[in-house]
Amino acid sequence: MEIKSLEDIKEIEMESNAKLIEIMKHSVETVRRNFKVDIFGFGQLIHQTDPKAWKVLKKRLGPHIYEFTD
């Protein structure tokens, strides 16, 4: 693509942002699924602030525990 105007730059920027978001979402999903890791620490935060609620939540979600962090 040839850059001839400010609009061209804005278009490239928008496309780049969309691609970056796609890559980031894919990376997060890959880590969560393959390594079963709470990469944002939501589970740890719930566990620290309300251990009883975490115990119930963890039991209820079982193997799906990492799916609620979308």
N, C-alpha and C positions, 0 to 999 in steps of 0.2 A: 504494500500500500504506500502510495506517495503522499507525503504530508504537504498540503498546499494551503491549509487554512486552520484557523482555531477550531473549527468544527471537526476537522480530521483528527486533531489532537484529542478533542473531547470524546470522539467515537472510539479511538484507540484506548483511551483511559477507561471508558465504560466496559469495553470488551475485556480488557485486562483485569478489571475489578471482578467481573463475572467469572472469569476463568480462575482467578485466585480463590474466590469463595468456593467454587466447585472443588478445587484441589484441597482446600482446608476441610470441607465437609467429608470428602472421601478419606482423608487422613485420619480424622477423628473416628469415623465409622470403622476403619480398618483396625485401629488400635483397640477400640472398644470390643469389637467382635473377636479378633484374633488373640488378644492378650487379656481379655476380661478385666480391664482396668477402668476405674472411675477417674478419668483424667482431669475432670474439673473439680473433684473432691466433694461432690454433693453428698455422697454417702458418709464421708468423714464428718462433714459439717452437721448432718442430722444426728449422727452418732454422738458427737460432742455436745450438742445442744439438748438433745432429748434421747438418751440411750434406750429408754423403754419403747419409744415410737420406732426407733431404728430396728430394734429386735423384732417387732411386729411386722414392719415393712419388709425387712430382709426375709423373714419366714414366708410372708405372703407372696412376694415376687419370685422367690426361689431362683431358678436359673435365668430368669428374665431381669434380674436386678440391674443390669447395665443398660437395659433398653429404655429406662425412664429418663435418661439424661439428654434427650434430644432438645 
